[in-house]
Amino acid sequence: MASNRIARTNDDIRFHLSELLRSVKDPRVQQGMISITRVETTGDLRYSKVWVSVYGLENEKDLIRGLRSASPWLRRELARSMNLRYTPELVFELDHSLELGAKINRMIEDLTAEES
């Protein structure tokens, strides 16, 4: 039962954060197309690890700094939009799965081009 609640909470946080990230005015955050790929919240709802994937990323460190500086505002807005006893502290991580997938696709295309 508790894991189902955590899963629903993760989905809600992901949905609300994806909407809120559009409103962040920090130019470090507006580097490219940002999408939240995954959210994992601890069982006590104190911390949420948010994986962010960015298409067209210019500077990885600046993006993380911008997200960390916007974190208190994002947390406050989450508290307003969600009805939770504790609003989790947000910890941002970069997700490189899109880059890895593109690299694998290029490798497969290169192999098929060599065979032809």
TIRO-2110 file (N, C-alpha, C; in Angstrom, 1 decimal):
// TIRO-2110
0.8, -1.2, 0.0, N, 1, A
0.0, 0.0, 0.0, CA, 1, A
0.9, 1.3, 0.0, C, 1, A
1.9, 1.3, 0.8, N, 2, A
2.8, 2.5, 0.9, CA, 2, A
3.5, 2.7, -0.4, C, 2, A
4.0, 1.6, -1.0, N, 3, A
4.7, 1.8, -2.3, CA, 3, A
3.8, 2.4, -3.4, C, 3, A
2.6, 2.0, -3.3, N, 4, A
1.6, 2.6, -4.3, CA, 4, A
1.4, 4.1, -4.1, C, 4, A
1.4, 4.5, -2.8, N, 5, A
1.3, 5.9, -2.5, CA, 5, A
2.5, 6.6, -2.9, C, 5, A
3.7, 6.1, -2.7, N, 6, A
4.9, 6.7, -3.1, CA, 6, A
5.0, 6.8, -4.6, C, 6, A
4.5, 5.8, -5.3, N, 7, A
4.5, 5.8, -6.8, CA, 7, A
3.6, 7.0, -7.3, C, 7, A
2.4, 7.1, -6.7, N, 8, A
1.5, 8.2, -7.1, CA, 8, A
2.1, 9.5, -6.8, C, 8, A
2.8, 9.6, -5.6, N, 9, A
3.4, 10.9, -5.2, CA, 9, A
4.5, 11.2, -6.2, C, 9, A
5.3, 10.2, -6.6, N, 10, A
6.4, 10.5, -7.6, CA, 10, A
5.8, 11.0, -8.9, C, 10, A
4.7, 10.4, -9.4, N, 11, A
4.1, 10.8, -10.6, CA, 11, A
3.5, 12.3, -10.5, C, 11, A
2.9, 12.6, -9.3, N, 12, A
2.4, 13.9, -9.1, CA, 12, A
3.6, 15.0, -9.1, C, 12, A
4.6, 14.6, -8.4, N, 13, A
5.8, 15.5, -8.3, CA, 13, A
6.3, 15.8, -9.7, C, 13, A
6.5, 14.7, -10.5, N, 14, A
7.0, 14.8, -11.8, CA, 14, A
6.1, 15.7, -12.7, C, 14, A
4.8, 15.5, -12.6, N, 15, A
3.9, 16.3, -13.4, CA, 15, A
4.0, 17.8, -13.0, C, 15, A
3.9, 18.1, -11.7, N, 16, A
3.9, 19.5, -11.3, CA, 16, A
5.2, 20.1, -11.6, C, 16, A
6.3, 19.4, -11.4, N, 17, A
7.6, 20.0, -11.6, CA, 17, A
7.8, 20.3, -13.1, C, 17, A
7.3, 19.4, -14.0, N, 18, A
7.5, 19.7, -15.4, CA, 18, A
6.7, 20.9, -15.8, C, 18, A
5.6, 21.2, -15.2, N, 19, A
4.9, 22.5, -15.4, CA, 19, A
5.7, 23.7, -14.8, C, 19, A
6.2, 23.5, -13.6, N, 20, A
6.9, 24.6, -12.9, CA, 20, A
8.2, 25.0, -13.6, C, 20, A
8.9, 24.0, -14.2, N, 21, A
10.2, 24.3, -14.8, CA, 21, A
10.1, 25.3, -15.9, C, 21, A
8.9, 25.4, -16.5, N, 22, A
8.7, 26.3, -17.6, CA, 22, A
8.7, 27.8, -17.1, C, 22, A
8.3, 27.9, -15.8, N, 23, A
8.2, 29.3, -15.3, CA, 23, A
9.5, 29.8, -14.6, C, 23, A
10.5, 29.0, -14.5, N, 24, A
11.8, 29.4, -13.9, CA, 24, A
12.4, 30.4, -14.8, C, 24, A
12.8, 31.6, -14.3, N, 25, A
13.3, 32.7, -15.1, CA, 25, A
14.9, 32.6, -15.2, C, 25, A
15.5, 31.7, -14.5, N, 26, A
17.0, 31.7, -14.4, CA, 26, A
17.5, 31.2, -15.8, C, 26, A
18.4, 32.0, -16.5, N, 27, A
18.9, 31.6, -17.8, CA, 27, A
19.7, 30.3, -17.7, C, 27, A
20.2, 29.9, -16.6, N, 28, A
21.0, 28.7, -16.5, CA, 28, A
20.1, 27.5, -16.6, C, 28, A
18.8, 27.6, -16.3, N, 29, A
17.9, 26.5, -16.4, CA, 29, A
17.3, 26.5, -17.8, C, 29, A
17.2, 27.6, -18.5, N, 30, A
16.6, 27.6, -19.8, CA, 30, A
17.6, 27.4, -20.9, C, 30, A
18.4, 26.3, -20.8, N, 31, A
19.4, 26.1, -21.8, CA, 31, A
18.9, 25.3, -23.0, C, 31, A
17.9, 24.5, -22.8, N, 32, A
17.4, 23.6, -23.9, CA, 32, A
16.1, 23.1, -23.5, C, 32, A
15.7, 22.0, -24.1, N, 33, A
14.4, 21.4, -23.8, CA, 33, A
14.6, 20.5, -22.6, C, 33, A
14.0, 20.8, -21.5, N, 34, A
14.2, 20.1, -20.2, CA, 34, A
13.0, 19.1, -20.1, C, 34, A
13.3, 17.9, -19.7, N, 35, A
12.2, 16.9, -19.3, CA, 35, A
12.6, 16.2, -18.1, C, 35, A
11.7, 15.9, -17.3, N, 36, A
11.9, 15.1, -16.1, CA, 36, A
11.7, 13.7, -16.4, C, 36, A
12.7, 12.8, -16.3, N, 37, A
12.6, 11.5, -16.7, CA, 37, A
12.1, 10.6, -15.6, C, 37, A
12.5, 10.9, -14.3, N, 38, A
12.1, 10.0, -13.2, CA, 38, A
12.2, 10.8, -11.9, C, 38, A
11.4, 10.4, -10.9, N, 39, A
11.4, 11.0, -9.6, CA, 39, A
11.3, 9.8, -8.6, C, 39, A
12.2, 9.8, -7.6, N, 40, A
12.2, 8.8, -6.6, CA, 40, A
12.1, 9.6, -5.2, C, 40, A
11.1, 9.3, -4.5, N, 41, A
10.9, 9.9, -3.2, CA, 41, A
11.1, 8.9, -2.1, C, 41, A
11.7, 9.3, -1.0, N, 42, A
12.0, 8.4, 0.1, CA, 42, A
10.6, 8.1, 0.8, C, 42, A
10.6, 7.0, 1.6, N, 43, A
9.4, 6.6, 2.2, CA, 43, A
8.8, 7.5, 3.2, C, 43, A
9.7, 8.4, 3.8, N, 44, A
9.2, 9.4, 4.8, CA, 44, A
8.8, 10.7, 4.1, C, 44, A
8.9, 10.8, 2.8, N, 45, A
8.5, 12.0, 2.0, CA, 45, A
9.4, 13.2, 2.3, C, 45, A
10.6, 13.0, 2.8, N, 46, A
11.5, 14.1, 3.1, CA, 46, A
12.4, 14.5, 1.9, C, 46, A
12.8, 13.6, 1.1, N, 47, A
13.6, 13.9, -0.1, CA, 47, A
13.1, 13.3, -1.3, C, 47, A
13.2, 14.0, -2.4, N, 48, A
12.9, 13.5, -3.7, CA, 48, A
14.1, 13.7, -4.7, C, 48, A
14.5, 12.6, -5.3, N, 49, A
15.6, 12.7, -6.3, CA, 49, A
15.0, 12.8, -7.6, C, 49, A
15.3, 13.9, -8.3, N, 50, A
14.6, 14.2, -9.6, CA, 50, A
15.7, 14.1, -10.7, C, 50, A
15.4, 13.2, -11.7, N, 51, A
16.4, 13.0, -12.8, CA, 51, A
15.9, 13.9, -13.9, C, 51, A
16.7, 14.8, -14.4, N, 52, A
16.4, 15.7, -15.5, CA, 52, A
17.2, 15.4, -16.7, C, 52, A
16.6, 15.4, -17.9, N, 53, A
17.2, 15.2, -19.1, CA, 53, A
17.0, 16.4, -20.0, C, 53, A
18.1, 16.9, -20.6, N, 54, A
18.1, 18.1, -21.3, CA, 54, A
18.6, 17.9, -22.8, C, 54, A
17.8, 18.3, -23.7, N, 55, A
18.2, 18.2, -25.1, CA, 55, A
18.7, 19.6, -25.5, C, 55, A
20.0, 19.6, -25.9, N, 56, A
20.6, 20.9, -26.3, CA, 56, A
21.3, 21.5, -25.1, C, 56, A
21.8, 20.7, -24.2, N, 57, A
22.5, 21.2, -23.0, CA, 57, A
23.8, 21.8, -23.4, C, 57, A
24.0, 23.0, -22.9, N, 58, A
25.2, 23.8, -23.1, CA, 58, A
26.3, 23.6, -22.0, C, 58, A
25.8, 23.8, -20.8, N, 59, A
26.8, 23.7, -19.7, CA, 59, A
26.1, 22.9, -18.5, C, 59, A
26.6, 21.7, -18.3, N, 60, A
26.0, 20.8, -17.3, CA, 60, A
26.1, 21.4, -15.9, C, 60, A
27.2, 22.0, -15.5, N, 61, A
27.3, 22.5, -14.1, CA, 61, A
26.5, 23.7, -13.9, C, 61, A
26.3, 24.6, -14.9, N, 62, A
25.4, 25.7, -14.7, CA, 62, A
24.0, 25.3, -14.6, C, 62, A
23.6, 24.3, -15.3, N, 63, A
22.2, 23.8, -15.2, CA, 63, A
21.9, 23.3, -13.8, C, 63, A
22.8, 22.5, -13.2, N, 64, A
22.6, 22.0, -11.9, CA, 64, A
22.6, 23.1, -10.8, C, 64, A
23.5, 24.1, -11.0, N, 65, A
23.5, 25.3, -10.1, CA, 65, A
22.2, 26.0, -10.2, C, 65, A
21.7, 26.2, -11.4, N, 66, A
20.4, 26.9, -11.6, CA, 66, A
19.3, 26.2, -11.0, C, 66, A
19.3, 24.8, -11.1, N, 67, A
18.2, 24.0, -10.5, CA, 67, A
18.3, 24.1, -9.0, C, 67, A
19.5, 24.0, -8.5, N, 68, A
19.7, 24.1, -7.0, CA, 68, A
19.2, 25.5, -6.5, C, 68, A
19.5, 26.5, -7.2, N, 69, A
19.1, 27.8, -6.7, CA, 69, A
17.6, 28.0, -6.8, C, 69, A
17.0, 27.4, -7.8, N, 70, A
15.5, 27.5, -7.9, CA, 70, A
14.8, 26.5, -7.1, C, 70, A
15.5, 25.6, -6.4, N, 71, A
14.9, 24.5, -5.6, CA, 71, A
13.9, 25.0, -4.5, C, 71, A
14.3, 26.0, -3.7, N, 72, A
13.3, 26.5, -2.7, CA, 72, A
12.0, 27.0, -3.3, C, 72, A
12.1, 27.7, -4.4, N, 73, A
10.9, 28.2, -5.1, CA, 73, A
10.1, 27.1, -5.6, C, 73, A
10.7, 26.1, -6.2, N, 74, A
10.0, 24.9, -6.8, CA, 74, A
9.4, 24.1, -5.6, C, 74, A
10.0, 24.0, -4.5, N, 75, A
9.5, 23.3, -3.4, CA, 75, A
8.3, 24.0, -2.8, C, 75, A
8.3, 25.3, -2.7, N, 76, A
7.2, 26.1, -2.2, CA, 76, A
6.0, 26.0, -3.1, C, 76, A
6.3, 26.0, -4.4, N, 77, A
5.2, 25.9, -5.4, CA, 77, A
4.6, 24.5, -5.4, C, 77, A
5.4, 23.5, -5.2, N, 78, A
4.9, 22.1, -5.0, CA, 78, A
4.0, 22.0, -3.8, C, 78, A
4.4, 22.7, -2.7, N, 79, A
3.6, 22.6, -1.5, CA, 79, A
2.2, 23.3, -1.7, C, 79, A
2.2, 24.3, -2.6, N, 80, A
0.9, 25.0, -2.9, CA, 80, A
0.0, 24.1, -3.7, C, 80, A
0.6, 23.3, -4.7, N, 81, A
-0.2, 22.6, -5.6, CA, 81, A
-0.5, 21.2, -5.1, C, 81, A
0.3, 20.6, -4.2, N, 82, A
0.0, 19.3, -3.7, CA, 82, A
-0.4, 19.3, -2.3, C, 82, A
-1.2, 18.4, -1.9, N, 83, A
-1.6, 18.3, -0.5, CA, 83, A
-0.9, 17.2, 0.3, C, 83, A
0.4, 17.6, 0.7, N, 84, A
1.2, 16.6, 1.4, CA, 84, A
1.5, 17.2, 2.8, C, 84, A
1.7, 16.3, 3.8, N, 85, A
2.1, 16.7, 5.1, CA, 85, A
3.5, 17.4, 5.0, C, 85, A
4.4, 16.7, 4.3, N, 86, A
5.8, 17.2, 4.1, CA, 86, A
6.0, 17.3, 2.6, C, 86, A
6.5, 18.5, 2.3, N, 87, A
6.9, 18.7, 0.9, CA, 87, A
8.4, 18.3, 0.8, C, 87, A
8.7, 17.3, 0.0, N, 88, A
10.1, 16.8, 0.0, CA, 88, A
11.1, 17.8, -0.5, C, 88, A
12.3, 17.7, 0.0, N, 89, A
13.4, 18.5, -0.5, CA, 89, A
13.9, 17.9, -1.8, C, 89, A
14.1, 18.8, -2.8, N, 90, A
14.4, 18.3, -4.2, CA, 90, A
15.9, 18.2, -4.4, C, 90, A
16.3, 17.1, -4.9, N, 91, A
17.7, 16.8, -5.2, CA, 91, A
17.7, 16.5, -6.7, C, 91, A
18.4, 17.3, -7.5, N, 92, A
18.4, 17.2, -9.0, CA, 92, A
19.7, 16.4, -9.4, C, 92, A
19.5, 15.5, -10.4, N, 93, A
20.5, 14.7, -11.0, CA, 93, A
20.3, 14.8, -12.5, C, 93, A
21.4, 14.8, -13.3, N, 94, A
21.3, 14.8, -14.7, CA, 94, A
21.1, 13.3, -15.2, C, 94, A
20.2, 13.1, -16.1, N, 95, A
20.0, 11.8, -16.7, CA, 95, A
20.6, 11.8, -18.1, C, 95, A
21.5, 11.0, -18.4, N, 96, A
22.2, 10.9, -19.7, CA, 96, A
21.7, 9.8, -20.6, C, 96, A
20.5, 9.3, -20.3, N, 97, A
20.0, 8.2, -21.1, CA, 97, A
19.7, 8.6, -22.5, C, 97, A
19.2, 9.8, -22.8, N, 98, A
19.0, 10.3, -24.2, CA, 98, A
20.3, 10.3, -25.0, C, 98, A
21.3, 10.8, -24.4, N, 99, A
22.6, 10.8, -25.1, CA, 99, A
23.1, 9.4, -25.3, C, 99, A
22.9, 8.5, -24.3, N, 100, A
23.4, 7.2, -24.5, CA, 100, A
22.6, 6.5, -25.6, C, 100, A
21.3, 6.7, -25.6, N, 101, A
20.4, 6.1, -26.7, CA, 101, A
20.8, 6.6, -28.0, C, 101, A
21.1, 7.9, -28.2, N, 102, A
21.5, 8.4, -29.5, CA, 102, A
22.8, 7.8, -29.9, C, 102, A
23.7, 7.7, -29.0, N, 103, A
25.1, 7.1, -29.3, CA, 103, A
24.9, 5.6, -29.8, C, 103, A
24.0, 4.9, -29.1, N, 104, A
23.8, 3.5, -29.5, CA, 104, A
23.2, 3.4, -30.9, C, 104, A
22.2, 4.3, -31.2, N, 105, A
21.6, 4.4, -32.5, CA, 105, A
22.6, 4.7, -33.6, C, 105, A
23.5, 5.6, -33.3, N, 106, A
24.6, 5.9, -34.3, CA, 106, A
25.5, 4.7, -34.5, C, 106, A
25.8, 4.0, -33.5, N, 107, A
26.7, 2.8, -33.6, CA, 107, A
26.0, 1.8, -34.5, C, 107, A
24.7, 1.6, -34.2, N, 108, A
23.9, 0.6, -35.0, CA, 108, A
23.8, 1.0, -36.5, C, 108, A
23.6, 2.3, -36.7, N, 109, A
23.5, 2.8, -38.1, CA, 109, A
24.9, 2.6, -38.8, C, 109, A
25.9, 2.9, -38.1, N, 110, A
27.3, 2.7, -38.7, CA, 110, A
27.5, 1.2, -39.0, C, 110, A
27.1, 0.3, -38.2, N, 111, A
27.3, -1.1, -38.5, CA, 111, A
26.5, -1.5, -39.7, C, 111, A
25.2, -1.0, -39.8, N, 112, A
24.4, -1.4, -40.9, CA, 112, A
24.9, -0.8, -42.2, C, 112, A
25.5, 0.4, -42.1, N, 113, A
26.1, 1.1, -43.3, CA, 113, A
27.3, 0.3, -43.8, C, 113, A
28.1, -0.2, -42.8, N, 114, A
29.3, -1.0, -43.2, CA, 114, A
28.9, -2.3, -43.9, C, 114, A
27.8, -2.9, -43.4, N, 115, A
27.4, -4.2, -44.0, CA, 115, A
26.8, -4.0, -45.4, C, 115, A
26.2, -2.9, -45.7, N, 116, A
25.6, -2.6, -47.0, CA, 116, A
26.6, -2.4, -48.1, C, 116, A
END
